[in-house]
Amino acid sequence: MPYQAVHRFARISARKVRPLADIIRGKFADEALDLLRYQPQRGARMLEKVLRSALANAEDRRAPNLNHLVVASVSIDAGPMFKRMRPHARGMASIIKKRMAHIRVVLE
């Protein structure tokens, strides 16, 4: 039975979190937490919190064996963007896109 957790509208670009998701995909949940703990990126903290939430959901729903839960899938999807204008040369403006991501972790 799958147990999942989602962090929607995370204020980080999806491109920055996807390499971290590739590291933990297919690993045991406790091993994935250990891997994320020693990564210096800010996205690792967010992914670690979502993974802890998925483990708590599994515990809450009375998972039979918490030690053998595997990270079945991790998907990092692009969310909406804040669009801001920045002054540019010759009276023009350039758009700054402040990106968001949706982080989903599924344990089995």
N, C-alpha and C positions, 0 to 999 in steps of 0.2 A: 504494500500500500504506500503510495507516495505522500510525503509530507513536504510542504512548501512554505516559503516566505517570500514576500515581495517588498522591495523598497522602491516606491514610485516617486518620480520627480526629484531624484538625487541631483544635487547641484554640482555635477561633474560631467565631463564629456564621456560618452560611451567608449571612445577610442582609448581613453586612459585606463579604463577598467577591464577591457577585454583581454589583455595579456595576463592579468591576474586570474581571470576566470579560466583561461586555458591551463594555468598551473594546477588548479584544484579539481578540475573536471575528472571524474572517474576514481578519485581517491576516497579513502575512508574519511568520515567527517572529522574525527579527532586529529588525523594526520593533516587534513586540509587546514584546520585551525592553527596547528603548529607552523605550517608553511606561511600562512598569512601573517602570523604574529611577527615574523622577522623580516617582512617586506617593508621597505621604507616609504612606499607610496601612500598618499592620502586615500586612494581608492581601495587599498587593502583594508583600511579601517572600516569603510562602509561595507565591503563584501564580508568582512569578518562578523559584523553586527547582523547582517542578514542570515549568515550561516548559523550563528548562535540562536537567532529567532526561529529558524527552521528546526533546529534541535529541540528547542523549547516546545514548539508545536508538536513534535513527535512524542515528547515526554508527556505533554498534556493529553494527547489522544491515546495514551497507553500503548506505545510501540513495544512490541515483544522483546526486542533486543537492541538497545541503544548503541552498543559497542560495535555492531556490524552494519550500521547505516552508511551507505555510500552516496557520494554526491553524484546523482544520476545525470542531472543537467544543470547548467548555469547559463542563463541567457541575459545578455546585456543589450537592451534595445534603446534606441534614441528616443528621447522624450521631446517635449516642446522646447522652444527657444525664446529667450528674452531678446528682443532686437533693440539695440541702442544706436544712436547716431553719434559720430565723432567728426569734428571739423577736419577737413582735408584741404589740400592746396587749391588755390584759385576759386575759393568760395564754394567748393563742392563739399559733400559729406560722404563718409564711408560708413558702412553698417558693421557693427560689432555684434556677433551672435553669442550670447551667453547660453551655452548648451546644457541640457539636462539628460538624465538617463533613467531607465527603469531596470532595476536589478532583480532577477528572479532566481532563486535557488530551490532545487527539488532534490529531496533525499529519498532513497528507497532501501 
